[in-house]
């Protein structure tokens, strides 16, 4: 490449490396700000709905109590006993202003006493599917002519509440809009500030929605207990202010990230250009080594095996991550050389652990290429012989990609199992394997990928996938190994759902063979005390 062109390309790459993180930071500031304001609006809406639900609870409990005791009053709804009970309900309620008996459109008696001729309530404005009648604009001229009330009626009894009661919540911003509504009706029961009836439509059958309509950040919620819902809307000005606040933090971080990216891009370009050669050199200089991560029995927490994980520390001390060199080795056709080296290292490392713990096993990873050649069978036989092991001391693991050429892989897997070696499908669920596909292979174990274990106990969309995988394994009579277990809650969930084995930092990090042997000895000693 001409020097001038190389210079131009370097400049463009540098500018892009700096600009992209900054642009991403701005986008992230907008996204974080919007989410923050949605959360704020949602908290206000939930508070309003909470007040509405508590009010509804007091109303229905009071009315039910009146209905249950009416027979004790000779069926007179306005007897002294009934009015005394109304007063008791009123006094014990923090939201009800009055509760009484309704005939037609008039309140004949209430916790305030008898109303000669009755108090006019006006016609019912909303009638819910459960039969609750709601009047949203009631003025009791004889009692409080200047105050608007809401009257909620069930059967012949009704409760009176202040119209502003459900939205009487404090907000940090004075111009936040609040409202309540009856599901199925677009008219608001009560409101404060500017509210739009079309916001209610955003629920679309859900119980909760939050969105930005260009002018307001809006949250709409609907109760799962009562016929009530709430709306809160925060003006866009607060969103703009929040974006600015986030940008002050994130843009400098983006700038630093851009500078780091320039350095990393240069390093990675240089590394990728020479990586196959470096792998060959690393194999020749024996720069690769193994770390062993314990595998535990979830019922006993006993260490029953370990997975051999390839590591690479170059002669200059730089530790190259597996996700950097493994894909390159696969692409350059060198992955089988790495697999052969792994098996050599296991044969060298493992004799002592097998001698002391005859039932212990080591798991080794096979690539897609390894499953498509019979040379793998010979390498496994040689490793078992050199390690003074039995076939039961070895477990081979292969990813879903390794089974893509099904006919060839199926034959190799069958021959591996014929040796007495167990076979596990690794990273299950990250590819395209289904029940019918797995049924076509002879397998012993299914490994649940860490990405699914991480969702246990969360609201993530994939949180139920792990249950589907467990059920699939059970239907195929496969033993299960969960990867990446980091919390006791995950351990308990997996154990309760029938997963037999697990590995992860909760139980032990990858370690040299010497440390593994030493820890196994300690555990054996403690178990014999």
C-alpha positions, 0 to 999 in steps of 0.5 A: 500500500502506498505510504499516502494511502496508508496514512489516510487509512490510519487517520480515518481509522483513528478518527473512527476509533475516537468518534464511535465511542463518543457517539455511543456515549451520547446515544447511551446518555439518551437511552439511560436518561429516557429509562431513568425518566420512564422509571421516575414516571412509573414510580409516580404512577405506581404510587397513585395506583397504590393509593387507588387500590388501598382506597378500593380495598377499604370501600369494598371491605366496608360495603361487604361488611354492610351487606353481611350485617344487614339481615341483623337490622331487620333488612332496614338499610338505614336502621340505627344499627346500620348507620352506627356500622357505617360510622365505624367503617368511616372512622376506621378508614383513612380514605373514605369520607362517607359510606351509605345506602343508595336508592335510585340516584339519591343517598338516603343515609350514610355515616353522616346520618339520615338524609331526609329526602336523600342527597342527589348523586346524579346518574352513573357515569361508568359501569364496570364489568363486575357491576361497580357503578362510578360517578366521577363528578358529584357535588353534595350541595347540602354538605360541601357545595364547592368540593368535587367527590367521587362516588363508588357504588356496589349494589345499594351501598356507596362510598364517597371519596375526595376527587383529589385523594388518589393523586394527592402524592408528592413529586420532585417536579411540580409540573408532573401530570397525574391521573386515574382512570377506569379500565375500559373507559377513556375518560379520566376519573381525576387528574392533575396537570395536562393528560391525554386520553390516548395515553391509556390506549398504549396499554394494549391489554398489558398492565404496564406501559412506559413511553415518550410521546415527544412531549412527555415521558409517560407511564400507564399502569392498570391494577390486577386487583381492582377496576382502576388504573393510573397515569403519570407524565413527566415533561420532556424538559426533565429528559433533556436535563437528564441527558445533559447530566449523563453526557457529562459523565459518559462522554469523557468515558467515551473519549477515554474508551476511544483512545483505548480502542485506538491502542487495542485496534492497533494491537489486535490488527498486529496480533491477528496478522501474525496469530497463526504463526504465533500459535505454531511458535507457541506450540513449539515452545510449549507456551500452552498449559492447562487449568482445571476447573472442578466439576461438583455433584450438586447433591453432595458438593463433592468434586467428581471431575474437572474440565481441562481448559487451554491457556496460552502465556507467550514468552513475553508474558502476555496472556492471550485469551482463548476467545482470541486464539481458538477461533483463529486456530479453527479458521487456520486449520490448526485447532487439531494440533491444539487438541492433540497438545491438550491431550498430551498435557492431560496425559502428563498432568493426570496420572497422580490424580487418577492414582489417588482418586480412581473415580475422578474424571477429566473433561477435554474439549473437542472441536468440530474438526476433531469430530470429523476425523478418526484420528481423534479416536487414536489420540484419546486411546493414547492419552488414556494409556499414558495417563494410566487411566480408564475410559471412565476417567475421561469425558469429551465435550463438543459444542453444537457446531461440532455436530453440524456434519451429522453423519460423520460426527455421529460415527466418531461419537459412537466410536468414542462411546464404544471406548467407554468414554462419556460424551457431552454436548457443550454450550447447549442452547446457543445454536440450533439443536432441538429435541429431534436433532439430539435424539439422533446422537448417542450422548451422555451429558448435556451442558447448560451454557452459562448464558442461560444459568445467568438468567436464573432468578431474573426477569430476562426474556430467556430466563425460562429457557433453562427450564426448557433445556432441563426438561429436554435433557430429562426426556433424553435421559441425559445427565446435566452439567450447568456451567458458570454457576456463581451464586447459591441461588443458582445452585439451589434452583438447579439442584431443585430442578434435577440438574446433577452436576455443575461448575463455576466460580461458586465451587472453584476457579480454574487451577493448576493440576498441583492445586487441584490434587492438593485440594482434593486431598484436603477434601478427602481428609476432611471427609474421613475425620 
